[in-house]
Amino acid sequence: MSIAVVAAPALSLAPASPASAAGPALCAVTPGLVYPNLDDEALQYDSAVNVMIGGDFGAQVGAAEAEGVVLVGGSATFDTTKHYSVGVAGVGSRVAPPPGSDMLVTGGDVTVASGMLDVGSLIGGNIVSGGVVSPRASVETSGGTITENVADPFAPYAGTLQDYSDLSDIYTAMSPNAGGTVTITGWDVTFRGDGTTNRQVFAVSGTDLGALGATKTMVFDNIPAGTIVIVNVTGPTAVVGANSFVFGGQSINPANPVDHSLPIDPLFSNFTQSLLWNFPTAVDVTLGDEDQLLGSILIPQPTSTTTVKTSTNGRFYAAGDVVMGGTPLAGLEFHSYPFRETSCRFAAVGSVSISKTLDDPDAVVTAGRMFAGGYTCVDASGSTVQSGSWTLAAGQTFVTPSMPQGSSCVVTENTPAPPSATDASYRWQPAVISPAAAVVQAGTPVPVTVHNAVLRAVGDLEMIKVLDDPYDVVDLSRIYTGTFACSYLGVDLTPAPGTWAERAGAAPVRLATGLPAGTVCTLTENPILVPPLPGFPQYHWAAPQISPASVTIVENTVARIVVTNIVEDPIDPPATQTPVALLANTGAETTGPLLVAAVMVLLGLGGLAVKRRNRRITQKR
C-alpha cells in the first residue's frame, strides 16, 4: 500500500510582528495532511522532531518505542529490561526520520540501565550526545554514528523549545468558544463545540479530568470536520486517561483495517493531527493508563514532571522531566503525527516569571515547603487582562501565560504558616516582592522575586546590683558574685561561664544577648562570707532580694533582674537608734564617749560613732 506523506515540520513559530495580542491568533493550518493510521507497513520519511523533552527522560519497564526524532535537554536513561526503539517504530505511523540522520539528541548522558536501545532500526540512526553513551554493548544503531561530548547538540534546533512554549501561551490566551461546553458524566467527558467555528477551544480542570481515577471515553460533538480542536487543561495537576475517542458519534479506531487492500479510514489520522492538549500551568501531569491518547501535547512549565502511561499520537513537548512506563504497563509508544496548525503567533506579547527565594540561616523551614500567592495584571485603563495563582518552593519559578505588552502585573503572597512548627521564636519578616509592579515586555519574561526571610525573635538579659546600707559601713569597692541560668524549650542556653561579678552602684551588667523570645532566666547570688564591717559583728547581711525571681525574654527588649543586699543591725535598728547629738541630755559623763570616739577616729571608724547616714547604693540615673 502506497501512502503519500506531506512533510510536516515540528511545531514552530515565525518571529512575532507588531499586532495586538487581544485579537485572534495568526495561525496557518496545513490542509490535507494525512499520515497513515497505526500500522506496520513500509516506511515513509519525515525529519520533523516528534518528541521534545526539556529535562531528563526515563524509559522504564513497559516503555517500548519513540517514533521520529527525539530531543532530550537533560540525560536519557533506558531501564526497560527489553528493547526500546527510537526513530523507527514497529507499529506506528511508520513515518521515520531519513536513514542515517540524527534520531536521538541529548544534552546529557545516554545510559542503558537494562535492555537494549535500538536507534534507527534497520535503516541506521545517529545518536548525538552532550555527555557519554554507555554501555555501548547495549546500543544498536544499525550503522548509524554515536557522537559524544558535543558542546552544543541543540544548535540545529535553536529556538524550537521557546517556540513550543510560545504556542502554549497563545492557546492559553484563547477564550473558549461561546456555546461550547465540557461535561463530565459517569465515564464520559463530552466536548461539545459551537458547530461552526474552524477552531474549537475548550477549557477544563486537570483535577476534574482525573476525578474518577480511571480512563474515560472522550466524546467530541458538534464540531465541523477538519476543525482544529484545542483543549486547555488548567491547574497545577492533571490526569488524562482515554480508553476511547468518539467524534461526531463515530468511534475512532487507531488500527488499520485488517484488509490492507481497503482504503484507509482517515478519521483517526485526521483527528489526531487536529487535536492538541495544552497544560499551561501544570507541574504534575499523568497521561493515560495503557491506552491510546490522540492529539499533540504541550506541557511548557520547566519544573513539570510528566508520567506517560499511554501511547501518544501526536507531537509531544514537555519542558520538564518525563518518565515513561512503569510496572505493570507494556507496549507504550510515542507515535509520530504532526499537528496541522503551525506558525501560530501573537505579536507584542510577554509574560512574568515569578521566582521564590528564601533566607533561612538556621534551616528551620522544612525542605520543599510550598509558598502560594497570586498575581493580577491590568492594562492601561485598569481593566484586568489576566490573573492567576502560583505555588512554589524556594528556588522554583513560575511563568505566567502570555499577555499584551505593557500590562502591569502585581504579585502577592498568601501569609505562610510559621517557619517552625516547634519553635515559636522564629517568625517571618514581611515578604519582599520586587518589583512591586512588573510591566510586561515583549519576548523575555519580566522577573519578579518573592523573598521570604526567617527572623528569630530575640532579647537580652541584664542585672543591676543594689546595696541598701543605712549604716554606711560597707566598702563600696566590694565585689559581689553569683550565677545565672537561661533555658528555652528544655534546652540550656546559658552562655559560658554563667557567672556574674559586680559592685553596687555600677552600670547594669549585660549577662546574655540574642536569647530566643520565651527563654526563661533566673539568677542567684553566692553567699557573702565577709560581714558588712569586719570586726563589728552587730552588722550582718539580710537575705538577698532578687527581683523578679525569673524573667521571660521578650523580643527586642532587655529583661532585668535586680539583686539587692541589705545591711542590718538587729540590736539597734535604724528606726530606734539614738542619734549622737542627744547623748548630752541623758546626764551621762561625756569624757568616756569622747575617748571612745577618739580611739575610733584613730582606727578610721570615727564616722560610725558620731554620725549616721541612711545609704542605698544603686545605679546613678
C-alpha positions as CSV (number, residue, x, y, z in Angstrom):
1,M,0.0,0.0,0.0
2,S,1.4,3.4,-1.0
3,I,0.9,6.3,1.2
4,A,1.6,9.9,0.3
5,V,3.1,11.9,3.1
6,V,3.4,15.7,3.1
7,A,6.5,16.7,5.1
8,A,5.4,18.4,8.3
9,P,7.7,20.5,10.4
10,A,7.8,20.4,14.2
11,L,5.5,22.9,15.9
12,S,7.2,26.2,15.2
13,L,6.6,29.9,15.4
14,A,7.6,32.6,13.0
15,P,9.1,35.7,14.6
16,A,6.4,37.9,16.0
17,S,5.4,41.1,14.1
18,P,3.7,44.1,15.7
19,A,0.0,43.3,16.3
20,S,-2.5,43.2,19.1
21,A,-2.4,40.2,21.4
22,A,-6.0,40.8,22.2
23,G,-7.1,39.8,18.7
24,P,-7.3,36.3,17.3
25,A,-4.1,34.3,16.8
26,L,-2.4,34.4,13.4
27,C,-2.2,30.7,12.6
28,A,-1.6,28.7,9.4
29,V,-3.5,25.4,9.1
30,T,-1.9,22.8,6.9
31,P,-4.7,21.3,4.8
32,G,-4.9,17.7,3.6
33,L,-2.1,16.5,5.8
34,V,-2.6,12.7,6.0
35,Y,-0.4,10.3,7.9
36,P,-1.3,6.6,8.0
37,N,-3.2,5.0,10.8
38,L,-1.2,2.8,13.2
39,D,0.4,0.2,11.0
40,D,3.4,-1.9,10.3
41,E,3.6,-1.1,6.6
42,A,6.6,0.3,4.6
43,L,8.3,3.3,6.0
44,Q,7.8,6.9,4.9
45,Y,10.2,9.6,5.9
46,D,10.0,13.0,7.7
47,S,12.8,14.8,9.6
48,A,10.4,16.6,12.0
49,V,11.1,16.5,15.7
50,N,8.3,14.3,17.3
51,V,9.3,14.2,20.9
52,M,11.0,17.1,22.7
53,I,11.8,16.9,26.4
54,G,13.4,19.9,28.2
55,G,14.6,18.0,31.3
56,D,15.5,14.3,31.9
57,F,13.9,11.4,30.2
58,G,13.5,8.0,31.9
59,A,12.1,5.0,30.0
60,Q,11.1,2.3,32.4
61,V,9.5,-1.2,32.2
62,G,6.6,-1.1,29.8
63,A,8.1,1.7,27.6
64,A,8.7,0.4,24.0
65,E,9.2,3.0,21.3
66,A,9.6,6.7,20.4
67,E,8.9,7.3,16.7
68,G,10.5,10.2,14.9
69,V,13.3,12.5,16.1
70,V,13.7,12.6,19.9
71,L,15.3,15.6,21.7
72,V,16.2,15.4,25.4
73,G,17.6,18.5,27.1
74,G,19.0,16.5,30.0
75,S,20.0,12.9,30.4
76,A,18.2,9.9,28.9
77,T,18.1,6.7,30.8
78,F,16.6,3.4,29.4
79,D,15.8,0.8,32.0
80,T,13.1,-1.2,30.3
81,T,14.7,-4.7,30.5
82,K,13.7,-5.1,26.8
83,H,14.3,-3.3,23.6
84,Y,13.5,0.4,23.3
85,S,13.3,1.8,19.8
86,V,14.0,5.4,18.8
87,G,13.3,6.8,15.4
88,V,11.6,3.8,13.9
89,A,8.6,2.1,15.5
90,G,7.5,-1.5,14.7
91,V,3.9,-0.3,14.7
92,G,3.0,3.4,14.5
93,S,2.5,6.0,11.8
94,R,5.6,4.4,10.1
95,V,6.9,7.8,9.3
96,A,10.5,7.8,10.4
97,P,13.5,10.2,10.1
98,P,15.5,9.7,6.9
99,P,18.0,6.8,7.1
100,G,21.4,7.8,8.6
101,S,20.1,11.0,10.2
102,D,20.2,12.2,13.8
103,M,17.4,10.5,15.7
104,L,18.3,10.8,19.4
105,V,19.9,14.1,20.6
106,T,20.6,14.7,24.3
107,G,22.1,17.4,26.3
108,G,23.4,14.9,28.9
109,D,24.4,11.2,29.1
110,V,22.6,8.3,27.4
111,T,22.5,5.4,29.8
112,V,21.1,1.9,29.1
113,A,20.5,0.5,32.6
114,S,18.8,-2.6,31.3
115,G,17.6,-4.0,28.0
116,M,18.7,-2.6,24.6
117,L,18.5,0.8,23.0
118,D,17.8,0.5,19.2
119,V,18.1,3.7,17.3
120,G,17.1,3.8,13.6
121,S,16.2,0.1,13.5
122,L,17.4,-1.4,10.1
123,I,17.8,2.0,8.5
124,G,20.6,3.5,10.6
125,G,20.1,6.3,13.2
126,N,22.6,8.6,14.8
127,I,23.0,9.5,18.5
128,V,24.3,13.0,19.3
129,S,25.0,13.5,23.0
130,G,26.3,16.3,25.1
131,G,27.5,13.5,27.5
132,V,28.6,9.9,27.1
133,V,26.7,6.9,25.7
134,S,27.0,3.7,27.8
135,P,27.3,0.9,27.8
136,R,28.0,0.7,24.1
137,A,27.3,-3.1,24.1
138,S,23.6,-2.3,24.9
139,V,23.2,0.2,22.0
140,E,22.3,-0.7,18.4
141,T,22.3,2.0,15.7
142,S,22.2,-0.2,12.5
143,G,25.2,1.5,11.1
144,G,24.4,5.0,12.5
145,T,27.0,7.0,14.3
146,I,27.4,7.9,18.0
147,T,28.9,11.3,18.8
148,E,29.7,12.1,22.4
149,N,30.5,15.2,24.4
150,V,29.1,17.6,21.8
151,A,29.4,21.2,23.1
152,D,26.1,22.4,21.6
153,P,24.0,19.4,20.5
154,F,20.9,21.5,20.1
155,A,22.3,24.1,17.7
156,P,20.3,22.7,14.7
157,Y,17.1,23.1,16.8
158,A,17.7,26.6,18.1
159,G,14.6,28.3,19.2
160,T,12.4,25.3,19.0
161,L,11.8,24.9,22.7
162,Q,10.8,28.6,23.1
163,D,8.6,28.2,20.0
164,Y,6.7,25.4,21.7
165,S,6.3,27.4,24.9
166,D,5.0,30.4,22.9
167,L,2.5,28.2,21.2
168,S,1.2,27.1,24.5
169,D,0.8,30.7,25.6
170,I,-1.1,31.6,22.5
171,Y,-3.6,28.8,23.0
172,T,-3.9,29.6,26.7
173,A,-4.9,33.2,25.9
174,M,-7.7,32.0,23.6
175,S,-11.2,32.1,25.2
176,P,-13.4,29.1,24.9
177,N,-15.9,29.4,22.1
178,A,-19.3,30.8,23.0
179,G,-21.7,28.0,23.3
180,G,-19.0,25.4,23.8
181,T,-19.2,23.2,26.8
182,V,-17.3,20.5,28.7
183,T,-19.4,18.0,30.6
184,I,-18.1,15.1,32.7
185,T,-20.8,12.5,33.4
186,G,-20.1,9.0,34.6
187,W,-17.3,7.7,32.4
188,D,-17.7,10.2,29.6
189,V,-16.0,13.5,29.0
190,T,-18.0,15.4,26.3
191,F,-16.5,18.3,24.5
192,R,-19.4,20.0,22.6
193,G,-18.5,22.7,20.2
194,D,-20.4,25.6,18.7
195,G,-20.9,23.8,15.4
196,T,-19.4,26.5,13.2
197,T,-16.0,27.8,14.2
198,N,-13.0,26.4,12.5
199,R,-11.0,26.4,15.8
200,Q,-12.8,25.0,18.8
201,V,-11.3,26.0,22.1
202,F,-12.2,24.2,25.4
203,A,-11.0,24.7,29.0
204,V,-11.2,22.0,31.7
205,S,-9.7,21.5,35.1
206,G,-7.0,18.8,35.2
207,T,-8.3,17.8,38.6
208,D,-11.8,17.3,37.1
209,L,-10.5,15.2,34.3
210,G,-8.8,12.9,36.8
211,A,-11.5,13.0,39.4
212,L,-12.8,9.5,38.6
213,G,-9.4,8.0,38.9
214,A,-9.8,5.9,35.7
215,T,-9.8,6.2,31.9
216,K,-12.8,7.7,30.2
217,T,-14.4,8.0,26.8
218,M,-13.5,11.3,25.2
219,V,-16.5,12.5,23.2
220,F,-16.2,15.4,20.7
221,D,-19.5,16.5,19.4
222,N,-21.0,19.3,17.2
223,I,-17.6,20.1,15.8
224,P,-17.2,20.5,12.0
225,A,-14.9,18.0,10.2
226,G,-11.3,19.3,9.8
227,T,-11.6,21.7,12.7
228,I,-8.6,22.5,14.9
229,V,-9.5,21.5,18.5
230,I,-7.6,23.0,21.4
231,V,-8.2,21.6,25.0
232,N,-6.6,23.9,27.6
233,V,-6.2,21.8,30.8
234,T,-5.9,24.2,33.8
235,G,-4.4,23.8,37.2
236,P,-1.1,22.5,38.6
237,T,-2.1,18.9,38.5
238,A,-3.7,16.9,35.6
239,V,-4.6,13.3,35.0
240,V,-5.8,12.5,31.4
241,G,-6.8,8.9,30.5
242,A,-8.8,7.9,27.5
243,N,-10.0,4.4,26.8
244,S,-11.7,5.5,23.6
245,F,-12.4,8.5,21.4
246,V,-15.7,9.4,19.7
247,F,-16.0,12.1,17.1
248,G,-19.4,13.1,15.7
249,G,-21.0,10.0,17.0
250,Q,-18.4,7.7,15.4
251,S,-15.8,5.7,17.4
252,I,-12.2,6.3,16.4
253,N,-10.2,3.2,15.9
254,P,-6.4,3.8,15.6
255,A,-5.7,0.5,13.9
256,N,-5.8,0.0,10.2
257,P,-8.4,-2.3,8.7
258,V,-7.4,-5.9,8.6
259,D,-7.7,-5.9,4.9
260,H,-4.9,-3.6,3.7
261,S,-6.3,-3.5,0.2
262,L,-9.1,-1.3,1.6
263,P,-8.7,2.4,1.6
264,I,-7.5,3.9,4.9
265,D,-10.3,5.3,7.1
266,P,-8.9,8.8,7.6
267,L,-10.9,9.6,10.8
268,F,-8.1,8.6,13.2
269,S,-5.3,10.2,11.3
270,N,-7.1,13.4,10.6
271,F,-8.4,13.9,14.1
272,T,-5.2,13.1,16.0
273,Q,-3.5,15.7,13.7
274,S,-6.2,18.3,14.5
275,L,-6.3,17.9,18.3
276,L,-4.0,19.5,20.9
277,W,-3.9,19.2,24.7
278,N,-2.3,22.2,26.3
279,F,-1.3,22.1,30.0
280,P,0.0,25.8,30.5
281,T,0.4,25.8,34.3
282,A,0.7,22.1,35.2
283,V,3.7,20.8,37.1
284,D,2.4,17.3,37.7
285,V,0.9,15.5,34.7
286,T,-0.1,11.9,34.3
287,L,-1.1,10.7,30.8
288,G,-3.2,7.5,30.2
289,D,-3.4,4.0,31.5
290,E,-2.0,1.7,28.9
291,D,-4.3,3.1,26.2
292,Q,-4.1,5.4,23.1
293,L,-4.1,9.1,23.6
294,L,-4.9,11.1,20.5
295,G,-3.6,14.6,19.8
296,S,-0.4,16.6,20.3
297,I,0.7,17.6,23.8
298,L,2.2,20.8,25.2
299,I,3.5,21.0,28.8
300,P,5.5,24.2,29.0
301,Q,6.4,24.5,32.7
302,P,10.2,23.7,33.1
303,T,9.6,22.5,36.7
304,S,7.0,19.9,35.5
305,T,7.1,16.2,35.8
306,T,5.1,14.1,33.3
307,T,4.4,10.5,33.7
308,V,3.5,8.8,30.4
309,K,1.4,5.6,30.9
310,T,-0.1,5.7,27.4
311,S,0.8,5.6,23.8
312,T,0.6,9.1,22.3
313,N,-0.3,10.0,18.8
314,G,1.0,13.5,18.0
315,R,3.8,15.8,18.7
316,F,4.9,15.7,22.3
317,Y,6.6,18.6,24.0
318,A,7.3,18.8,27.8
319,A,9.7,21.4,29.2
320,G,10.4,19.5,32.4
321,D,11.2,15.8,33.2
322,V,9.4,12.9,31.6
323,V,9.0,9.3,32.9
324,M,7.6,6.7,30.5
325,G,6.3,3.3,31.6
326,G,6.3,1.5,34.9
327,T,5.2,-1.9,36.1
328,P,2.8,-3.5,35.1
329,L,2.5,-1.4,31.9
330,A,3.5,-2.7,28.5
331,G,3.9,-1.6,24.9
332,L,3.9,2.2,25.4
333,E,4.9,4.2,22.4
334,F,5.3,7.8,21.2
335,H,3.7,7.7,17.7
336,S,4.8,10.4,15.2
337,Y,1.9,12.5,14.0
338,P,2.2,16.2,13.3
339,F,-0.2,19.0,14.4
340,R,-1.9,20.6,11.4
341,E,-1.8,24.2,12.8
342,T,1.7,25.7,12.5
343,S,3.2,29.2,12.6
344,C,0.8,30.5,15.2
345,R,1.8,33.8,16.7
346,F,0.7,36.7,18.7
347,A,2.7,39.9,18.4
348,A,3.8,42.2,21.2
349,V,3.2,39.8,24.0
350,G,5.2,38.8,27.0
351,S,4.9,37.2,30.4
352,V,6.1,37.5,34.0
353,S,8.3,34.9,35.7
354,I,7.7,34.6,39.5
355,S,10.7,33.2,41.4
356,K,10.7,32.2,45.1
357,T,13.7,32.9,47.3
358,L,14.2,32.1,51.0
359,D,16.7,33.3,53.6
360,D,16.7,30.7,56.4
361,P,20.0,31.0,58.3
362,D,19.1,28.4,61.0
363,A,17.5,26.0,58.5
364,V,14.2,25.7,60.4
365,V,11.9,25.7,57.3
366,T,11.1,22.2,56.1
367,A,12.8,21.4,52.8
368,G,10.4,21.7,50.0
369,R,7.9,24.0,51.9
370,M,5.5,25.3,49.3
371,F,4.5,29.0,49.3
372,A,1.5,30.3,47.5
373,G,0.1,33.5,46.1
374,G,-1.4,35.2,43.2
375,Y,-1.0,37.8,40.5
376,T,-3.2,40.3,38.8
377,C,-2.3,42.1,35.5
378,V,-4.1,45.1,34.2
379,D,-4.0,47.2,31.0
380,A,-3.6,51.0,30.7
381,S,-7.2,51.5,31.5
382,G,-7.1,49.4,34.7
383,S,-9.0,46.5,33.3
384,T,-7.8,43.1,34.3
385,V,-6.2,41.2,31.4
386,Q,-5.0,38.2,33.4
387,S,-5.0,36.9,36.9
388,G,-4.0,33.6,38.5
389,S,-2.3,31.8,41.3
390,W,1.2,30.4,41.9
391,T,2.6,27.7,44.2
392,L,6.4,27.5,44.5
393,A,9.1,26.1,46.7
394,A,12.2,28.1,47.3
395,G,14.3,28.0,44.1
396,Q,11.4,27.4,41.8
397,T,10.0,29.7,39.1
398,F,6.5,30.0,37.6
399,V,6.0,31.7,34.3
400,T,2.6,33.3,33.6
401,P,0.8,32.7,30.3
402,S,1.5,35.4,27.7
403,M,-0.4,38.7,27.8
404,P,-0.2,42.0,25.9
405,Q,2.9,44.1,26.1
406,G,2.5,46.9,28.6
407,S,0.3,45.0,31.0
408,S,1.2,45.9,34.6
409,C,1.3,42.9,37.0
410,V,1.2,42.9,40.8
411,V,2.3,39.8,42.6
412,T,1.1,38.9,46.1
413,E,1.8,36.2,48.6
414,N,-0.5,34.4,50.9
415,T,0.5,34.6,54.6
416,P,2.6,31.4,55.1
417,A,2.4,29.3,58.2
418,P,5.1,30.0,60.8
419,P,8.6,28.9,59.8
420,S,8.9,26.3,62.6
421,A,6.1,24.1,63.9
422,T,8.0,23.6,67.2
423,D,9.8,26.8,67.9
424,A,7.7,29.9,68.2
425,S,10.7,32.3,68.4
426,Y,11.1,32.1,64.7
427,R,8.8,34.3,62.6
428,W,8.7,35.7,59.1
429,Q,9.8,39.1,58.1
430,P,7.4,40.9,55.8
431,A,7.7,39.4,52.3
432,V,9.7,41.5,49.9
433,I,8.2,41.4,46.4
434,S,10.4,43.1,43.8
435,P,9.5,44.9,41.7
436,A,6.2,45.9,43.3
437,A,4.7,46.1,39.8
438,A,6.1,44.4,36.7
439,V,5.4,45.9,33.3
440,V,5.3,43.2,30.6
441,Q,7.7,43.4,27.8
442,A,7.7,41.5,24.5
443,G,9.8,38.4,24.5
444,T,11.8,37.5,27.6
445,P,9.6,37.2,30.8
446,V,9.9,40.0,33.2
447,P,11.3,38.6,36.5
448,V,9.5,39.2,39.8
449,T,11.1,37.8,43.0
450,V,9.1,36.9,46.1
451,H,11.6,36.8,49.0
452,N,10.9,35.5,52.5
453,A,13.3,35.8,55.3
454,V,13.2,34.0,58.7
455,L,13.8,36.1,61.7
456,R,14.4,34.8,65.2
457,A,12.7,37.0,67.9
458,V,15.4,37.6,70.5
459,G,16.1,39.7,73.5
460,D,18.8,40.3,76.2
461,L,19.3,39.8,79.9
462,E,20.9,42.2,82.3
463,M,21.3,42.6,86.1
464,I,21.7,45.5,88.5
465,K,23.5,45.3,91.8
466,V,21.9,47.4,94.7
467,L,23.2,48.0,98.2
468,D,20.9,49.2,101.0
469,D,23.4,50.2,103.7
470,P,21.6,52.6,106.2
471,Y,24.7,52.5,108.5
472,D,27.2,53.4,105.8
473,V,29.6,50.7,106.8
474,V,30.2,48.7,103.6
475,D,33.2,49.4,101.4
476,L,31.8,50.4,98.1
477,S,34.6,48.7,96.1
478,R,33.3,45.3,97.4
479,I,32.6,42.8,94.6
480,Y,29.6,40.6,94.8
481,T,29.3,37.3,92.7
482,G,26.7,34.8,91.6
483,T,25.4,32.7,88.8
484,F,22.5,32.8,86.3
485,A,20.8,30.3,84.1
486,C,18.6,30.5,80.9
487,S,16.6,27.7,79.2
488,Y,14.3,27.5,76.2
489,L,12.1,24.6,75.3
490,G,14.1,22.4,77.8
491,V,17.5,23.4,76.3
492,D,20.1,25.2,78.4
493,L,21.1,28.4,76.6
494,T,23.2,29.9,79.4
495,P,26.2,31.5,77.9
496,A,29.5,30.4,79.4
497,P,30.6,30.8,82.1
498,G,27.2,31.6,83.6
499,T,28.6,33.7,86.4
500,W,28.5,37.4,87.3
501,A,30.7,39.6,89.5
502,E,29.8,43.3,90.2
503,R,30.0,46.1,92.7
504,A,27.0,48.0,94.0
505,G,26.1,51.1,92.1
506,A,27.8,50.1,88.8
507,A,26.1,50.3,85.4
508,P,23.7,47.4,84.5
509,V,25.6,44.3,83.5
510,R,24.6,42.6,80.2
511,L,24.6,38.9,81.1
512,A,23.3,37.5,77.8
513,T,22.3,38.7,74.3
514,G,20.3,37.2,71.5
515,L,18.2,34.9,73.6
516,P,15.1,33.5,71.9
517,A,11.9,35.1,72.9
518,G,10.3,32.9,75.5
519,T,13.6,32.0,77.2
520,V,13.3,31.8,81.0
521,C,16.2,33.1,83.0
522,T,16.9,33.0,86.8
523,L,19.8,34.4,88.9
524,T,21.4,33.6,92.2
525,E,23.9,35.3,94.4
526,N,26.8,33.4,96.1
527,P,26.8,33.6,99.9
528,I,28.6,36.7,101.2
529,L,31.2,35.3,103.6
530,V,32.7,38.6,104.7
531,P,30.4,40.6,107.1
532,P,29.4,44.2,106.2
533,L,32.0,45.6,108.6
534,P,34.7,43.2,109.7
535,G,35.3,43.4,113.5
536,F,31.8,44.7,114.2
537,P,29.6,41.7,114.4
538,Q,26.4,43.7,115.2
539,Y,26.2,44.4,111.4
540,H,25.2,41.5,109.2
541,W,23.6,40.7,105.9
542,A,19.9,40.1,105.4
543,A,18.9,37.5,102.8
544,P,19.5,38.9,99.3
545,Q,16.4,40.2,97.5
546,I,16.3,39.0,93.8
547,S,13.5,40.6,91.8
548,P,11.9,39.2,89.9
549,A,12.6,35.6,90.7
550,S,12.7,34.8,87.0
551,V,12.2,36.7,83.7
552,T,10.9,35.7,80.3
553,I,12.7,37.1,77.3
554,V,10.6,39.3,75.1
555,E,11.6,40.3,71.5
556,N,13.7,43.4,71.2
557,T,13.7,44.1,75.0
558,V,16.2,43.8,77.8
559,A,14.9,41.8,80.7
560,R,16.4,43.0,84.0
561,I,16.9,41.3,87.4
562,V,17.8,43.4,90.4
563,V,19.9,41.9,93.2
564,T,19.7,43.9,96.5
565,N,21.8,43.4,99.6
566,I,20.6,45.0,102.9
567,V,22.8,45.7,106.0
568,E,21.0,45.0,109.3
569,D,21.8,45.7,113.0
570,P,19.2,43.7,114.9
571,I,20.2,45.3,118.2
572,D,20.0,48.9,117.1
573,P,17.7,49.1,114.0
574,P,17.9,52.4,112.1
575,A,14.4,53.4,113.3
576,T,15.2,53.2,117.0
577,Q,18.9,54.2,117.3
578,T,19.7,57.2,119.4
579,P,21.5,60.0,117.5
580,V,24.8,61.1,118.9
581,A,23.5,64.6,119.3
582,L,21.1,63.5,122.1
583,L,23.6,62.0,124.4
584,A,24.2,65.3,126.4
585,N,20.7,65.2,127.6
586,T,20.9,61.9,129.4
587,G,23.0,63.1,132.4
588,A,25.8,60.7,131.5
589,E,29.5,61.6,131.6
590,T,30.9,62.9,128.3
591,T,34.5,62.1,128.8
592,G,34.1,58.4,128.2
593,P,32.3,58.7,124.9
594,L,34.8,61.3,123.7
595,L,37.7,59.0,124.5
596,V,35.9,56.2,122.7
597,A,35.3,58.5,119.7
598,A,39.0,59.5,119.7
599,V,40.1,55.9,119.6
600,M,37.7,55.1,116.8
601,V,39.0,58.1,114.8
602,L,42.4,56.6,115.1
603,L,41.0,53.4,113.7
604,G,39.5,55.2,110.8
605,L,36.0,54.5,112.1
606,G,35.1,57.6,113.9
607,G,32.3,58.4,111.5
608,L,30.4,55.4,112.7
609,A,30.1,56.8,116.3
610,V,29.4,60.4,115.5
611,K,27.2,60.3,112.6
612,R,24.6,58.1,110.8
613,R,23.7,58.3,107.1
614,N,21.0,56.3,105.5
615,R,22.6,55.0,102.3
616,R,21.1,53.0,99.4
617,I,23.6,52.4,96.6
618,T,22.2,51.8,93.2
619,Q,23.0,52.8,89.6
620,K,23.1,56.6,89.2
621,R,20.4,57.5,86.7
